[in-house]
Amino acid sequence: MMKDKEGKIIYIGKAKNLRKRVLSYFNYRESHDTFNWKTSKLISKVQDIDFLVTDNEIEAFLLESNLIKQYRPLFNIDLKDQQRYTYLKISDEKFPRLLVARRNRDGKFTGTKGKVFGPFVHGSSKLLTIGLLRKIFKIRICDRLPKKPCLEYFINNCDAPCINNVTQHEYMDNVLSLENILAGKKSIDDFIEKMNEDMTSASSSLDYEKAKAIRDTVSRLENLRSKQKIEQSVSSRSEEEYVGIKYDLLQSKAHILILRRYRGVIRDRKKYQFDLLGDNSFSTFLSQYYNSKSSVPRFIYVNEDPDSKQVLEKSLERIASHRVNIIRLSNRIDVERKQLMNLIVRNLSTYISKGFEPALLDLKKVLNLKSLPKIIDCFDVSNLGLSIAVGSCVRFVNGIPEKSFYRKFKIKTIKYQNDFAMISEIVTRRYSKEDKLNLPDLVLIDGGKGQLHSALDAISKLDLKIPCISIAKEREEIFVPNSVFPVVIPKSSKSLKILQYLRDEAHRFGLSYNIKLRDLK
């Protein structure tokens, strides 16, 4: 359990040999690999490490999943689907209310204090019938006790504690019964049996109005019990789940699409993604995903085998109380199921292809870059005369201007007209105090070979490794390091248009600053 300077858990992982695993984080060497910069971001925040030892791998799987659910660490896989899992709360008040409990990002429950029950899956009886539960147990819905009874009292949904129509002891008897059912201590059947006894007793005492009210409550409980039996019947039948994963190595992410099929019909679809960071893996995702569900299907079909597959199956069996099979589909074994998995993978491929500007991929190939230049900074110098000289830096992310990272500079150290030295100054100033995690994937300089060499020298002196190129306006030639000849990109290419747009935006931004300073003079 890796912790930050405030002692908050930011990452949880597991390994057979923890010493080797932890050392692997701190012994890696930085490169332009997208995996590394995300791991470096994690390691830069780690101030302390705590650990727990388990008896076997199955316990490690279950413990990791439970701890992730409890602490919701920043760098672990976040399913981002928590709205499907709802908690109910009985408030800590003189006359308690039944509420839906909400979690914040840290996993803590917000709002009114009280006892929390759950999680309940969206669609379960307990969630869909929260209104019915209030009616059955006569739980008030008002935020504050009014001075006179409301409509809920007159339609027999509340006993009106606001006008002392019911004692606190009688009200709390109903609340306790509700707590026992939500906590699983008693079944609805037990409560119905008790209500029937009360109804018979009231009828024997000739209190027919009370007997009628109990009868109505029993009728509502019977409806609730029927819904639960239907749910249990459906969930107990054989269902199949298809889990496809595809990796976007350019952005260091994994994308997952899940389809659930019942009797040949697809009845649910879920889409997730997570960062390929640390130990985050397909196996970790499956463990966390099914640990947060109310039911686990017997058959889980996948397009690749997760790590520690047998251990994962055993850990899921403990949750499901039945055998779980994780099956990698093969063309030869099951053509129909394989076709469905191929459909999932095609959908994921389409989704990933829309995740970044395609022209950047062309730019990566043309310039022979190691990683996708998703973040590009462009520098320009604006010195119309010797009196005022300024520099500008603009940033594009995925081919779109990111103005929060725009920077403008007054030239301070150069007292004469020297574009090369000015470029060196503004590049040095831009990155000397910049967080290494906010560095661009590519630096573009407005100019020729001279400006490019000045920028490369400044970047080198800062001990940074950022690819750098320049664009000469006359012929729109691209100069790259260690090459005598420029790279010529077809004028119709969208990748060239992005570089031109960057150059023109840097020029506009710098010129507007120059004009503003002149007007102030």
C-alpha positions in Angstrom: 0.0 0.0 0.0 1.8 3.1 -1.3 1.0 6.3 0.6 1.6 10.0 -0.2 3.0 12.6 2.2 -0.4 13.0 3.9 -0.5 9.2 4.6 -3.3 8.6 2.1 -3.2 5.3 0.2 -2.7 6.1 -3.5 -1.9 2.7 -4.9 -2.4 -0.9 -3.9 -0.6 -3.9 -5.5 0.2 -7.5 -4.8 3.1 -9.9 -5.7 4.6 -13.2 -4.6 7.8 -11.4 -3.9 7.0 -7.9 -2.7 10.6 -6.9 -2.3 11.4 -7.5 -6.0 8.1 -5.9 -7.1 8.6 -2.7 -5.1 12.3 -2.4 -6.2 11.2 -2.7 -9.8 9.2 0.6 -9.5 12.2 2.6 -8.2 14.9 1.0 -10.3 13.4 1.6 -13.7 15.0 4.1 -16.1 13.0 6.9 -17.7 12.5 6.9 -21.4 9.9 8.2 -23.8 7.8 5.1 -23.2 4.3 6.2 -22.1 4.2 3.4 -19.5 7.2 5.0 -17.7 5.9 8.5 -17.3 2.7 7.3 -15.7 4.7 5.1 -13.3 7.0 8.0 -12.6 4.0 10.1 -11.7 3.0 7.5 -9.1 6.5 7.1 -7.7 7.0 10.9 -7.4 4.1 11.0 -4.9 5.1 7.9 -2.8 6.4 8.8 0.7 5.7 5.6 2.6 4.9 2.0 1.9 2.9 -0.4 4.1 2.2 -4.1 3.5 0.2 -7.1 4.6 1.1 -10.8 4.2 -1.5 -13.4 3.1 -1.3 -17.2 3.2 -1.9 -17.7 -0.5 -2.6 -16.0 -3.9 -6.3 -16.4 -3.6 -6.4 -14.4 -0.4 -4.1 -11.8 -2.0 -6.6 -11.3 -4.9 -9.5 -10.9 -2.5 -7.7 -8.7 -0.1 -6.4 -6.4 -2.9 -9.9 -6.0 -4.3 -11.5 -5.3 -0.9 -8.8 -2.7 -0.1 -9.2 -1.0 -3.4 -13.0 -0.8 -2.8 -12.4 0.6 0.7 -9.7 3.2 -0.1 -10.3 3.8 -3.8 -6.7 4.8 -4.5 -6.0 7.4 -7.1 -3.7 5.2 -9.2 -5.6 1.9 -9.1 -8.2 0.9 -11.6 -11.4 3.0 -11.0 -14.4 1.3 -12.6 -16.2 4.6 -12.8 -19.5 2.8 -12.7 -20.4 3.2 -9.0 -23.9 4.5 -9.8 -24.8 0.8 -10.3 -24.1 0.0 -6.7 -26.3 1.8 -4.3 -26.3 2.0 -0.5 -29.2 2.6 1.7 -29.0 4.6 4.9 -31.2 4.7 8.0 -30.5 8.2 9.5 -29.4 8.8 13.0 -32.4 10.9 14.2 -35.0 10.7 16.8 -37.5 9.4 14.2 -35.1 8.0 11.5 -35.6 8.2 7.7 -34.7 5.7 4.9 -32.3 7.4 2.5 -30.1 6.6 -0.5 -26.5 6.9 0.7 -23.9 8.7 -1.5 -20.1 8.2 -1.6 -17.5 10.9 -2.4 -14.3 10.3 -4.4 -12.5 9.1 -1.2 -15.2 6.5 -0.7 -16.7 8.2 2.4 -20.4 8.5 2.8 -21.8 12.1 2.7 -24.9 13.8 4.0 -26.9 12.9 7.1 -25.2 10.5 9.6 -26.7 7.0 10.0 -26.3 3.3 9.5 -25.4 2.3 6.0 -26.6 -1.0 4.3 -25.5 -2.4 0.9 -24.3 -2.2 -1.7 -27.4 -3.1 -3.7 -27.2 -3.5 -7.4 -29.3 -1.2 -9.6 -32.4 -3.1 -10.4 -32.5 -5.1 -7.2 -35.7 -5.1 -5.1 -34.2 -3.2 -2.3 -33.4 -0.2 -4.5 -36.5 -0.3 -6.8 -38.8 -0.5 -3.8 -37.2 2.1 -1.5 -40.5 3.9 -1.6 -42.3 0.6 -0.9 -40.0 -0.1 2.1 -40.9 3.4 3.5 -44.6 2.6 3.2 -44.3 -0.9 4.6 -42.5 0.2 7.7 -44.2 3.6 7.9 -40.9 5.6 7.7 -41.3 9.3 7.4 -40.0 11.1 4.2 -40.0 14.7 5.5 -36.7 16.5 6.0 -38.0 18.1 9.2 -40.9 17.1 11.3 -43.8 19.4 10.3 -46.2 20.9 12.8 -49.2 19.2 11.2 -49.6 15.9 9.3 -48.9 15.8 5.6 -50.5 13.8 2.8 -48.4 10.7 3.7 -50.4 10.3 6.9 -53.8 10.5 5.2 -52.9 7.9 2.6 -51.6 5.6 5.4 -47.9 5.7 4.4 -46.8 7.3 7.7 -47.9 7.1 11.3 -47.3 10.9 11.8 -44.7 11.1 14.6 -44.9 14.9 13.9 -48.2 15.0 15.9 -47.3 12.3 18.4 -49.7 9.9 16.7 -47.0 7.2 17.4 -44.6 6.9 20.2 -40.8 6.9 19.6 -40.7 3.3 20.9 -43.4 2.1 18.4 -41.7 4.0 15.6 -38.3 2.4 16.4 -39.8 -1.1 16.4 -40.6 -0.6 12.7 -37.1 0.9 12.1 -35.5 -2.1 13.8 -37.5 -4.5 11.7 -36.3 -2.7 8.6 -32.7 -2.7 9.7 -32.9 -6.5 10.3 -34.1 -7.1 6.8 -31.6 -4.8 5.1 -28.8 -6.3 7.1 -30.0 -9.8 6.3 -30.5 -10.8 9.9 -34.1 -11.7 9.2 -36.0 -12.6 6.0 -39.2 -11.0 4.7 -40.9 -14.3 5.4 -40.1 -14.0 9.1 -41.5 -10.5 9.2 -44.7 -11.5 7.3 -45.2 -14.3 9.8 -45.0 -11.9 12.7 -47.3 -9.4 10.9 -49.9 -12.2 10.4 -49.8 -12.9 14.1 -50.3 -9.2 14.9 -53.2 -9.1 12.4 -54.9 -12.1 14.0 -54.4 -10.6 17.5 -55.9 -7.3 16.4 -58.8 -9.0 14.8 -59.5 -11.1 17.9 -59.5 -7.8 19.9 -62.0 -6.4 17.5 -59.5 -3.7 16.4 -60.5 -4.1 12.8 -58.9 -0.8 11.7 -55.5 -2.0 12.9 -56.0 -5.4 11.4 -56.8 -3.8 8.0 -53.7 -1.7 8.2 -51.6 -4.8 9.0 -53.3 -6.7 6.1 -52.3 -3.9 3.6 -48.7 -4.0 4.9 -48.6 -7.8 4.5 -50.0 -7.5 0.9 -47.1 -5.0 0.1 -44.6 -7.4 1.6 -45.9 -10.3 -0.5 -45.4 -8.2 -3.6 -41.8 -7.5 -2.5 -41.1 -11.1 -1.7 -42.4 -12.1 -5.2 -40.0 -9.7 -6.9 -37.1 -11.1 -4.9 -38.0 -14.7 -5.9 -38.1 -13.7 -9.5 -34.7 -12.1 -9.2 -33.2 -15.1 -7.5 -34.6 -17.4 -10.1 -33.2 -15.3 -13.0 -29.7 -14.9 -11.4 -29.5 -18.6 -10.7 -29.9 -19.6 -14.3 -27.0 -20.0 -16.6 -25.7 -16.7 -17.9 -22.7 -15.9 -20.0 -20.5 -12.8 -19.9 -18.1 -11.7 -22.7 -15.2 -9.5 -21.7 -13.0 -8.2 -24.4 -9.9 -6.1 -23.9 -7.8 -4.1 -26.3 -4.8 -1.9 -25.6 -4.0 1.6 -26.7 -0.3 1.6 -26.3 0.0 5.2 -27.6 -1.9 6.5 -24.7 -1.0 3.7 -22.3 -4.6 2.7 -21.6 -6.6 -0.5 -21.7 -10.2 -0.5 -23.0 -12.7 -3.1 -22.0 -16.2 -3.9 -23.3 -18.5 -6.3 -21.4 -21.6 -8.0 -22.8 -23.9 -10.2 -20.8 -26.0 -12.8 -22.7 -28.9 -14.7 -21.3 -30.6 -17.4 -23.4 -28.8 -16.0 -26.5 -30.0 -12.5 -26.0 -27.6 -9.6 -25.1 -29.1 -7.9 -22.1 -26.4 -5.6 -20.7 -23.4 -3.7 -22.0 -20.6 -2.0 -20.0 -17.6 0.0 -21.2 -14.5 0.6 -19.1 -11.0 1.9 -19.5 -8.0 2.0 -17.1 -4.4 3.3 -17.2 -1.6 0.7 -17.8 0.1 1.7 -14.7 2.1 -0.4 -12.2 0.3 -3.7 -11.7 -3.0 -2.6 -13.3 -3.8 -5.5 -15.6 -6.7 -7.5 -17.1 -6.6 -9.9 -14.2 -6.8 -7.1 -11.6 -9.7 -5.6 -13.5 -11.7 -8.8 -13.6 -11.0 -9.4 -9.9 -12.2 -5.9 -8.9 -15.1 -5.9 -11.3 -16.7 -9.1 -10.1 -15.9 -8.3 -6.5 -18.2 -5.3 -6.9 -21.1 -7.2 -8.4 -23.9 -9.0 -6.7 -23.6 -12.1 -9.0 -20.8 -13.7 -10.9 -21.7 -15.8 -14.0 -20.5 -19.4 -14.3 -18.9 -18.7 -17.7 -16.8 -15.7 -18.5 -15.5 -15.6 -22.1 -12.4 -13.5 -22.8 -10.2 -12.7 -25.9 -7.0 -13.2 -23.9 -6.1 -15.2 -20.8 -5.7 -13.0 -17.6 -2.6 -13.5 -15.5 -2.9 -16.1 -12.7 -6.1 -17.3 -14.4 -6.6 -20.4 -12.1 -6.0 -18.3 -8.9 -8.5 -15.7 -10.2 -11.1 -18.4 -10.9 -10.7 -19.7 -7.3 -11.0 -16.2 -5.8 -14.2 -15.6 -7.8 -15.6 -18.9 -6.8 -15.4 -17.8 -3.2 -17.5 -14.8 -4.0 -20.0 -16.6 -6.2 -20.3 -19.8 -4.1 -20.3 -21.7 -7.4 -17.7 -22.8 -10.0 -16.5 -20.0 -12.3 -14.8 -20.8 -15.7 -12.8 -18.1 -17.5 -12.6 -19.3 -21.1 -10.5 -17.9 -23.9 -12.4 -18.3 -27.1 -11.0 -20.1 -30.1 -12.2 -20.1 -33.7 -12.2 -23.9 -33.8 -14.1 -24.5 -30.5 -17.1 -22.1 -30.8 -17.7 -20.2 -33.9 -20.8 -18.3 -32.7 -19.2 -17.1 -29.5 -16.0 -16.2 -31.3 -18.0 -14.0 -33.7 -19.5 -12.2 -30.8 -16.1 -11.6 -29.3 -14.8 -10.4 -32.6 -17.7 -7.9 -32.6 -16.6 -6.6 -29.2 -12.9 -6.2 -30.4 -14.0 -4.3 -33.5 -16.0 -2.0 -31.4 -13.0 -1.4 -29.1 -10.8 -0.7 -32.1 -13.2 1.9 -33.4 -13.4 3.5 -30.0 -9.6 3.7 -29.7 -9.1 5.1 -33.2 -11.3 8.0 -32.2 -9.2 8.7 -29.1 -6.5 10.7 -30.8 -6.0 12.9 -33.9 -5.0 10.5 -36.8 -2.7 13.2 -38.2 -0.5 12.9 -35.1 0.1 9.2 -36.0 1.3 10.3 -39.4 3.5 12.9 -37.8 5.0 10.3 -35.5 5.9 8.1 -38.6 7.3 11.0 -40.7 9.5 12.3 -37.9 10.4 8.8 -36.7 9.4 9.7 -33.1 9.3 7.1 -30.3 5.9 8.2 -29.0 2.8 9.9 -30.3 3.2 13.7 -30.2 -0.1 14.3 -28.5 1.2 17.4 -26.7 3.2 19.8 -28.8 4.7 23.1 -27.7 5.7 25.8 -30.3 8.0 28.7 -29.6 8.3 32.0 -31.6 10.2 35.3 -31.1 8.6 38.6 -31.9 11.0 41.5 -32.1 9.8 44.3 -34.4 12.9 46.5 -33.8 15.3 46.5 -30.9 13.2 48.4 -28.3 10.8 45.5 -27.5 11.5 41.8 -28.0 9.2 39.1 -26.7 8.8 35.4 -26.9 5.8 33.2 -27.0 5.0 29.5 -26.4 1.7 27.9 -27.3 0.6 24.3 -26.6 -1.7 22.0 -28.6 -3.1 18.8 -27.1 -4.4 16.3 -29.6 -4.3 18.9 -32.3 -6.3 21.4 -30.3 -5.1 24.6 -28.6 -4.7 24.3 -24.8 -4.6 27.9 -23.8 -4.0 27.3 -20.1 -0.5 26.3 -21.1 0.2 29.4 -23.2 3.2 31.4 -22.0 4.6 34.9 -23.0 8.0 36.2 -22.2 9.8 39.6 -22.1 13.3 39.0 -23.4 15.6 39.8 -20.4 19.1 38.7 -21.1 19.6 39.7 -24.8 20.1 43.4 -25.5 20.6 43.1 -29.2 18.8 41.4 -32.1 19.7 37.8 -31.9 16.9 35.3 -32.6 19.0 32.3 -31.8 19.9 33.6 -28.3 16.3 34.7 -27.7 15.0 31.2 -28.6 17.5 29.7 -26.2 16.4 32.1 -23.4 12.6 31.5 -23.7 13.0 27.7 -24.0 15.2 27.7 -20.9 12.8 29.8 -18.9 9.8 27.8 -20.1 11.1 24.4 -18.9 13.5 25.3 -16.1 10.7 25.3 -13.5 8.2 23.1 -15.2 7.0 19.9 -13.6 8.6 17.1 -15.6 5.1 15.5 -15.8 3.8 18.5 -17.8 6.5 18.3 -20.4 5.4 18.1 -24.1 5.9 15.1 -26.4 7.4 17.4 -29.1 8.8 20.9 -29.3 8.4 23.0 -32.5 10.5 26.0 -33.2 9.5 28.7 -35.7 12.7 29.1 -37.7 15.5 27.2 -39.5 18.5 25.2 -38.5 20.0 28.0 -36.3 16.9 28.4 -34.2 16.6 24.6 -33.9 20.2 24.2 -32.7 19.7 26.9 -30.1 16.6 25.2 -28.7 18.3 21.8 -28.7 21.2 23.3 -26.7 18.8 24.8 -24.2 16.9 21.5 -23.7 20.2 19.6 -23.3 21.5 22.0 -20.7 18.3 21.4 -18.7 19.0 17.7 -18.8 15.7 17.0 -20.6 15.0 14.6 -23.4 12.3 16.2 -25.5 12.2 15.7 -29.3 12.6 19.0 -31.0 12.1 20.2 -34.6 11.7 23.5 -36.5 9.6 24.7 -39.4 11.0 27.3 -41.9 8.2 29.4 -43.3 9.6 30.1 -46.8 9.3 26.5 -48.1 7.5 24.9 -45.1 10.5 22.7 -44.6 10.8 20.7 -41.4 14.3 20.5 -39.9 15.2 17.7 -37.5 18.3 17.0 -35.4 21.2 15.1 -36.9 20.0 15.5 -40.5 21.5 17.7 -43.2 18.4 17.7 -45.3 15.0 18.9 -44.2 11.9 16.7 -44.1 9.4 17.6 -46.7 5.8 16.9 -45.8 3.2 17.1 -48.6 1.3 20.4 -48.4 -2.0 18.6 -48.5 -1.1 16.5 -45.4 -3.1 17.2 -42.3 0.0 16.6 -40.2 1.8 19.6 -41.8 -1.3 21.7 -41.3 -1.2 21.0 -37.6 2.4 22.2 -37.5 1.5 25.3 -39.5 -1.4 26.0 -37.2 0.9 25.8 -34.2 3.5 28.1 -35.8 0.8 30.7 -36.8 -0.8 30.6 -33.4 2.6 31.1 -31.6 3.2 34.0 -34.0 -0.2 35.6 -33.3 0.1 35.2 -29.6 3.6 36.7 -29.5 2.7 39.6 -31.8 -0.3 40.5 -29.8 1.8 40.7 -26.7 4.4 42.8 -28.5 1.8 45.3 -29.7 0.3 45.5 -26.2 3.7 46.4 -24.7 4.2 49.0 -27.4 0.8 50.6 -26.7 1.7 50.8 -23.0 4.8 52.8 -24.0 
